[in-house]
Amino acid sequence: MNNTAYIGLDDTEEWAKFSHALNQPQQVWESHVVVDGMHCAACAYNVEKALSSVQGVMSAEVNATSKRARITWSADLTKPSEWMDALTRAGYAALPASEIFNVDERRKQQRLMLWRLVVAGFCMMQVMMYAYPAYIADANDMTADVKNLLRWASWVLTLPVMFFSASPFFTNALNDLKNRQISMDLPVALGIVITFVVSSAGTFQPNGWWGTEVYFDSLTMFVFFLLTGRWLELRMRDRTAGALDVLMRRLPS
């Protein structure tokens, strides 16, 4: 998203849907947004830093658990599109914290995360099936051609995990590098890439200096368990957000 994607929120009637005035004549506002892309406390700090760098933003408080941010800002100095665009440049995305904006987005994220998890789980089981004979076979039980065939099959099945299931880790890691910051996704992505490169080298050149060992089974299992944790976290966060939405609707305006 760029600045033009948020221009529509600069209308007073639009930002009033997720904000309320703190004084009269409505020059200072407090807005609540959901920040997509946060996974740890370091991300919350980066979000606060990006928001605080915008002229006109008086304060920013971010909760890494609920992925929500509370921003106090002056309508004379800035507009929602400006501080939301600052989040985009920092590698995050902001959505107004109102039910009309967030229910569909939460469902979309859950479906996509579930698909990533299913693909990783299916490929993990298949790769483990191809790796198992190498664990139990003696030196003369399998020919070199059979070993290479199993390695190539594991390599092919690891590709969907790398380019689809694990893509959020790479996206977040690239954003970290671009913004010269570190979150837990950076070492995770680095470990995944190194494991895949070494295993691919062992597949393409089994007699090369990279060695003959491949770790596709460990890689796919690692991604699967990471995504399992992320999916469970997303489910719990969605339930919490839904409960908060119900509570907010019951509060007097």
Buried (B, 14 or more C-beta within 10 A) or exposed (E): EEEEEBBEBBEEEBBEBBBEBBEEEEEBBBBBBBBEBBBEEBBBBBBBBBBBEBEBBBEBEBEBEBBBBBBBBBBEEBBBBBBBBBBBBBBBBBBBBBBEBBBEEBEEBBEEBBEBBBBBBBBBBBBBBBBEEBEEEEEEEBEEEEBEEBBEBBBBBBEBBBEBBBEBBBBBBBBBEEBEBBBBBBEBBEEBBEBBEBBBBBBEEBEEEBEEEBBBBBBBBBBBEBBEEBBEEBEEBBEBBBEBBEEEEEEEE
